Amino acid sequence: MKKTALVICPGRGTYNKPELGSISANIAASSPKIKEHLQEVLTRIDQEREQLGLATVSELDQAKLFKTSLHQKPEHAAALIYTAGYLDFLSIDREQYDVVALAGNSMGWYTAMACAEAWSVSTSTRLVTSMAQLTAGGAGAQFIYPIVDADWRPDHQRIALVEAQLAKHQGELFRSINYGGYAVLAGTEAACHAAVKALPTADERFPMILPGHAAFHTSLMADAAATAQETWPVAAFQTPQTPLIDGRGQQWLTPATDLRALQQYTLGHQVTETYDFSKSIQVAVKELAPDHIILLGPGSGLGGAVAQALIEIQWQGLTDKARFSKRQTQAQPFVLSMGLPEQRALVTAGQS
């Protein structure tokens, strides 16, 4: 009997030095029955990139050295993250898992849209690149700060400190992403740097300004959203073939999706308003009660935020980090990260 799965797509900043070469390596290690299909999709993505006059995903992924100036360039990083996630999605063994919904964190929404077939491969490749250029070229900055304690339970003192900074810099500092046990704030550079200076150091490295990030998911992205809606009309959208859960926790069900509303959300609200990643996870598990949550690559950084979102609502008795960790030591962990080889093997159809 198939197990149901909620699939989650990672956002910006998840293709880093350890992930160099992971796309080609994962294809090479795939079972024969899907390897050819994965390579065909990668070739199509590379062809779109060539037509845009940009480095192909294969060239970037197979580079001898990881270069921040090259691989973290917005239009390159976005393509690498989207491609890695999309190919991972295609690698899920559908004889084992019934994917009941897709969600994503921030830029992961675009990957989720591609996986749900709301765009063609051509459109998704071009749109991901276009949105990276539009939003990264915007004003402002973004930083992250933990709002949980060492046991991954809400830390009300830290939450109050974050709220105080939002109130102090009202109109210039905004809640960008609710990301599990972290608050991701964004706004003008002056407000972000003032807030970072005011917040006490937590876990030795926070608050942390996210390099190369602008004021994503805030009103400072209004111009980017307007341009995106002009560039990508409703005609570029297709009816999703898998339900989607967005950054408000709203469900987009098939086949009743209003494509105009989906276009306006994706290129409007999603660009300029808070992305509530935690709520999307919480709504998904409450509404769908999946047997597993599958995290697509690249990397495996989503695990902590997903666990913290589940702990916040005490899902299935998960009340702290220790209980979640114990649940993960079972033969079949609840959360399966495709960025971890041992868990990837439980998700894919087998190695060649």
N, C-alpha and C positions, 0 to 999 in steps of 0.2 A: 504494500500500500504506500502511495506517495506521501511524503511529508510536505506540509505547506510552509512557504517561506516568504518573508518580507525581505526585499532586496534594497540595500541602501548604497548610494553612490557618494564618494568623497568629494570634497570641495577643493579650493585653491591650496597650493602649497604642499600637496601630497606627493608630488614627483620630486624627489630629492636625490642626493648622491647615491644612497644605498639602492635606489630603484633603477639606476642606469643599467640598461640592457634587459630589464625585466620583461618588457613587452615581447621581444624576440625570443627570450628564453622560455616564456610561458607557452608561446606558440609551438616551439620546438618540442616541448615536453607534453603537448596535448595528444590525446588519443588520435589514431589515424582518421577516424570517421569525422572529426571536426577540424583537424589541423588544416586541411585544404580550404575549408570555408573561412577560417580565421585569417589565413594568408590572403585570400581573395578580398576580404573586407579591408584589411590593412592596405592592400594595393590600391583600392578605390579611394581610401582616405589620403594616401600619399599622392595620388593623381590630382585630387582636389587642391591639396597644398601646393603642388607644382604649378597649377593654373593660377594660384594666387601669388606666385612668385616667392614662396616661402620655403624654408627647409622642410623636408618631409619628416614625418614622425619616425620612419625607419632610420633616416640619417641621424636624427637627434638621439634616438634611443640606442643606436649602435655606435655612438661616438666613443673614441678611446678614453677620453677624460670627461668628467662632469665639470662644466663651466657655468658658474652662477650667471654670468653675463649673457650666456647663450640659453641655457636650459630654463632659467627662471624669467626670461623675457616673457611678458604676458601672453602674447600670441603663440609662443612655443609651449610654455607650461600648460596652458589651457588645452592645447591639442594633445599633449602627452597624457594628461589626466583623463580627458574624455576618451581617448583611444584605449588606454589601459582598462578603464572601467567598462567600456562597451564590449571589448573582447572578452573580458572576464564574464560578463553577463551571458555572452554567447557560449561560454564554456561550461555553464552550469548544467549538470546532468538532469535533464527533464524527465528521465525515467525514475529518478529518485525524488525530485522536488517539483512541486506545483507552485510557481511564483504567483502569489495572490495580490501583490501590490509592490510598487516602487516608490522610493522616497530618496531625497538627496540633501546634502548640506551645501547651501550657497550655490557655487557653480555646479555642484552635483545635481542640481535641478535640471540643468541642460543635459547631463548624461542620462538622467532618469527619463527625460523626454525622448531621447534617442533610443534608449532601450525599450520604451513603450511603443516605438514606431510612430510617434507623433510627428517626426520629421523623417525624411529620407536620409540616407547616409551622406549624400551630397550637401543637403541643407544643413544637417547637424554639424558637419565639419566646418562649413563656411560660417555658420552662425556662432559657433563656439569661438572661432577665431575673431570674428567681428565684435562680439560682446567683450572679449578680453581687451581688445584695442580700445573700444569705446569707454569702458569703465575704468581701466587702468590709467587712461589718459585724463581722468577726472581729478578733481581737487581733493584735498584732505588726506587723512591717515586713518589707520585702524590698529587697535591694540587689544590684547587679551588679558583677562584677570580671573583667577579662580574664585569661586563662590561656594566651595565645599571644603570640608575639613579632610584630614588624612584618611578618614574612613569613608569618604565620598558621601557624607551626609551634609545637607545644607548648613552653611556657616552664616548665621544671621548677622554677625558683626561685619563680615566682608560684604554681604548683600547690602547692608545699610551704608557702608562706605561707598559702594558703587552708586547707589541711589543719590547720595549726597553730591557726588561729582556731576551726575546728570542734572540735578537741580541747580547746581552752581553754574553750569555752562549751558543752561537751557537755550535751545535754538542753535547751538554750535556743537554740542556733543549728543550723540544718539545711541540707543541700544541697537547695534547692528545685527548680531546673531545671538539667540539663546542657544548655547552649545553645551548641553549637558551641564556639567559642573563648572562651566566657564561663562563669564560674561564677555562678549566681544563687542567693544564700543568703537564708534567711528565718528568722525566729524572734521572740523577744521584742524589744520596742523597745530595751531596755537592752543586750541582747547584740548586736543589729545595729549600734547606734551605737558600741558599744565596738570591735567588729571593724572598722568603717569608719574609726575614728580610728587603729587600730593598723596597718592595711594601708598600705603606701607608695603614693603617688599614681602612677597609671599612665595613659599616653596623655593626660595633662593633665586628665582629667575623671572618672577612676575612682579609688576606688570611688564608686558613685552610688546613693543611696537612691532608690527608685522611688516617686514621689509617688502617694498614693492607694492604694497596694498594702498588703495585709495579709500575714500569714505563709502565703501560698499553698503548697500541696503539702507541708504539715508537719502534725504531730500537733495543732497549735494549731487546726486546722480540723475537729477531731473532731465538735464540736457541729453545725457546718454540714453535715457529711456525714450525720450521723444524721437531722437534720431533712429533708435532701434525699431520703433513702431512704424516709422516711415520706410525703413529699409526692408523689414520683414513683415509683409502683410499677411492677412488671414489665409490667403491662398497657399502660403508656404507650410501651413499646418495640416496635419492629418488626424483622423480619429485615433486616439491611443488604443492599442490592442491589449494593454494591461492597465488596471487601475493605478492612478497616481495619487499621492498624498503630498500636498504642497507645504510651503513654509508658513502657512497659517493653520495647518491641520485640516484643511478642506480636502475632501476626496473628489477626484475626477473619475467618474465611473464610466465604463464602456457599456453600450455604445452611445450613451446619452450626452456625451461631452459637447458643450457649446464651444465651437472652435474660436469664435470671436472673443468670448470670455477668456478662453485659455491663452489666446494671443495677448490680450490686454493684461492679464495677470503676469504672464511670463516676462513680458517686455515693459511692463509698467510697475505694478505693485511690487513684484518680486525684486525689481531693481532699486526701488526708492524707499521701501518700507522694511521694518525689522523682519528678518528671516528666523522664524521660531522652529529651529531644528528639533529641539526637545519635544515640542508639542506634536510635531509630525510623527515622531516615534511613538509617543504616548497614545495618540489617537489610533495609530495603526495597530498597536498590540491590543488595545481595548476593543476595537471594532472587529478585528480579524483573528485575534488570538493565534498567530502563526506558531507552528511547531519550532521554527528556527528563524533567526535573523541572519541573513548572509550579507557580509560587507564586501563590496567590490574593491579591487585595488585601484590605483597603485598604493603601496604601503599598507600599514595596519593601524593608522592613527585614530580611526573612528571609534575603536573599541571602547575606550574610556568614556567618551562623551555619551555613547549609546547606553552603556551600563549606568552612568549617572542619571540619565533621563529615566531609566527604568526604576532605579532606586528611589527617585523623587516621588514616584507614585506607588512604591512598594509592590511592584509587579511580581506576582507569584512568590511573595514572601521575601523578595530581595530588599533588604533594609540597609545594607552597607557593603563595602568593598570585599570584606571577607566572605560574605555569603555569595556574592557574585563569583568570586574566584573559585569557591568550592563547587559552584554549579558548572563552571567551565572545565573542571578537572574530570568530569564525567566522560565516558567513552564517546558520547555524542553531545558536545557542548551546545548550549542554547544559541550563542552567538558564534558564527563561523566566519572568520576573516580569511579572504582569499589571498591576502598579503602574507599569510603565515603558511609555509609549506605543508605542515602537518594537518592544518585545517583545510587548506585548499584541496588536499587529497580526498577529503570527505565530501567535497562539493562537486568536483569534476568527474567526468566519465572514466577517468583512469589515465595513466601515463603510457606513452609509447615506449 
